[in-house]
Amino acid sequence: MVLADLPKVLLRRWYLVVVGLLGTAMLGLAAYQVSPPSFTSSAEVLLLPPSSAVPAGGNPYLQLGGLDVAGDVLSKAMSDDASAAALKEAGAAGAYTAQLDGTAAAPMVLVTAEASSAAGSQKTLGLVLARIPTVLNSIQDLAAAPQTARITTIVLTQTQQPVKNIKSVIRAVGVAVAGGLAVTLLLTAVVDAVLVRPRRPRGAKHRPGRKARREARDLAAASTTDPAPPPPPSREARRTGAPSPVAAPTPAVAGLDEDRLDASSLDADPLDEDRGSALSRSMR
């Protein structure tokens, strides 16, 4: 089957196409249920310098240089197993990430929370934001940093409505639908090829087999034999010098042996010829 015949095949086996489309729709629905959309909430946390690093009456935003290292350390501490276990125990319903925002000029930690529901995403984000100051203080406690030299944080931005992610859903449904359509086309083509077989037109002669052709050749060879040799000349013909009559060739009959030939086709007995010759001489 060529691609040009595919529309005809689909029309001829429309019932298989309908069943395949229904199965493909069910497969896509199952893929949608297995891969539901996710919701993502995000926030940006800014690190501020300690009060001792800011001159009296100065602006702390002018002293943000050098805090990138502290932000990187904070990101690593928020991503360890201890923080993940503590957040899960607190009721975090989804996954989260906390990493230094390399696209920003300021020392900012980008926090994202993803869950299967909008409420779960917002709850997870709130728990992560509440834990950041605790983890930052723990890190500075390990370094025995004085209170006046401690780095602080503030939540600079936070999403109020989670973003719905449907890329994974589209990918899963697309793969399921493409697979269902491919199986439908393949199954329809196979069934049509099995049901529609080339038939011999009416009145077409059947070609004989090898055995029949061999038997036909043998029969033709048996029917084409050499003509019978002329009979020997009789005594009278030898005495008078007259030519002996030439016997007509006897046609061979297919399927008969030599001993079954007609008696009339045989030559006369030479003894009878001698007796006839003697009688004719006595009468003279």
N, C-alpha and C positions, 0 to 999 in steps of 0.2 A: 504494500500500500504506500502511495506517495502522499505528500502533504496536500496536493490538489484534490485528492479524493476524501480528505478528512471531513469536510462539511457534509458530503453525501453520506458518509458512514455515521456521523452523528445524527443526521436526520433519520436514517434508516433504523438506528438503534436508539431512538429518543427515550425509550423507557429506561435504558441503562444510564443515560445522561441525567435523567431526573433523579434516579436513585443515587447516583454519584454526587450530584449537587446537594441533595439533602444530607448525605453523609459528610460532605465537606463543611456544610453549615454547622452540623453538630460538632465536628472536630474543631472548628474555629471557636465555637462557644465554650467547649471544654478547655481550650487553650486560654481563653479569656478568664475563665474561673480559676485555672491553675496559676496564672500570672496576673494577679490583680494590680491595679495601679498603686503607686506609692506616693507619699507626700513628704516634702522636704521643707524644713524650716532652718533658717540660718541667722547668725548674728556675728557682729564684729566687736571684739573686746580690745580696747586700747590700753596700753601700759603707760603709766605716768611715773615720772621720776620722784624720788623721795623729797620730802620737804627740805631736807638739809642741802639738796643740790640746787634748790631754787633760791635766788637772792630775795631778800625781803622786798615785798612789793613787786616781785618779778612774775613773769608768766611761765607756768610749767610747760606749756607747749613749745616754748623756745628751748627747752632742755631735753628733748626726746632723743637726741643722738646717743648711741651706745646701748639703747635698750633692746635692740634686735636679738642680742645674745640671750638676754633674760627671757624674751618671748619664745625663742627656740627651745630653751630649757623647759619652760612651762608647757609647751606643746608636747614634748616628749613625756613629761610627767603625767599629763592628762590622757595619754594614749596607752599607758601601761596596763597590765592585767589587774592591778589593785584598784585603779580608778574605774575600770570597766565593771569589775565585780561590785564595787560600792554603788555605782549608778544603777546597776541591774537590781541590786537589793533594795534600792530606794524606790524602784518602780519604773525605771526607764523601759519604754515599750519598743524601742527601735535601736538602730545603730547610730553612731555619732562619730564625728571626726573633729579634731582640734589641731590646727597647724598654723604656722606663721604665714601670713599673707605676703607672698613675695612680690605681688603687684602693687602694693601700697608703699608709699614713702615713709610712713610712720610705723612704729612697732605695734602691729595689730595682729591679733590671733583670730582667725576665721573659724567659727564653730558652725557645723551643720549637723542636723539630726534628721534621720529618715525613718519612717514607719509606715505601716499599711493603712493608717487612718490619720486624718488631720489632727485629731485630738492627741493621739499618741505621739505624733511628731512634735507638737507644741510642748507636751509634757516632758519629753526627753530633752528638748532644748533648754527648758527652764531648769531642769536638774543639772545639766552640764554647766550652765552659767552660774548657778549657785555654788558649784563645787570649785570653780576656778580660783576664787580668793582663798579658799581653804588650802588648796594645793600650793598656791604661790606662797602663802605664809609658812607652810611646812618646808618648802625648799629653803626659804630664808632662815628658818629656825635651824636647819642643818648647817647653814653657813654662819650661825650666831650673829646675824646682822642686827644692829641696834634698831629700835623702833623708829628713830628719826631718819634712818637711812634705808628704810624699806620701800620697795616698789609697790605701787598700788595699781588697781585696774578699774576701768569704768566700761559699761556696755554702751558702745557708740551707736550701733544700729541693730535693729532686730525686726524680723518679718512678723507682721500681724496675721497674715493669711498664708498658710502653707502652699507651696507650689505643687500642683499635681503632675506627676511624671507618668507619661503614657508611652514612652519609647520602648520599654521592655514589653508592654502589652502589644504594641504594634508589631514588634519583631516576632513575638510568639504566635500571634494570630496570622501574620503573613506567612510564616513557615508552615503552619498547619493548613492554611488554605491552598498554598502552592502545592504542598504534598497531596492534598485531596484531589485537586484538579488533575495533577499528573497521573495519579492512580486511575481516575475516572477515564481519562483519554486512553491510557494504555489498556485498561480492561475492555473498553468498548471496541478498540481496534482488534484485540485478540479474539473476542467473541465473534465479531463480524467476520474475521478471517476463517474461523472454524465453521461458521454456519453457511457462509457463501463460498462454495467450492465450484471450480470450473466444470461444467457438464458437457458431454459429447453431444453435438447437434444431432437431431434426428436424421436418419438416412445415411449417416457417416459409416463407411465401411470399417470393419474391424481388421486391423492389421494382423495377419497370421503370425503365429509364434515361430520360434526357431525350428521346433520339431515338425510342424506342419509344412514349413518351407522345404525341409530336408526330404520329407516323404514325397512332396510334389516333384522335386528334382529326380528322385529315384524312379518314380512312375514315368516321367518323361523320358528318362534314359532307357527304361525297359521297353517302351513303345517304339523307339527308334533303333531298329536292328538292321544288320546288313542283309541284302537280298540273298535268297537261297541260291547255291551254285547250280549250274546247268546239269541235267542228268547225263550219264555216260552214253555214247552213241550205241545203238543196237547193232546186231550182226548184219542185218540187212543193209543198214546204212553204211557200215564199214565195207560190205561187198560191192555195193553199187556206187559208193562214193557220194551218196546224197547227204546233204547237211542234216544233222539231227535237229529236231525242233527245240527251240529254247523255251524252257519253262518260265512262266510268269512268276515274278517274286511273290512270295506268300507273305501277306502282312502279318506281322506279329500281333498277337492279342495279349494285352496286359493282363498279367495274373495267371496265364496258362503256361504249362510246361510243354516241351517239344513232343513228348510221347502222347499228348492229348490233342494233337493237331488232327484235322479232318483227313480221313483215309483217301478222299478223292484228290487231295493235293499231292499224294505220293506217286512215284513212277510205277509203271506196270512191271510185272514179273518178267525177267529175261527168258525163263523157260517157256512161258506162253508164247513169246515172240518166235522162238525156235520152232515150236510145233506149227505155228502158222506158216512159216516159211517152207517147211517140208511139205505141207499139204498143197501149197501153191505150185511146187515143182512137179508133184505127181500128177496134178491136173493138166499140166502142159503136155 
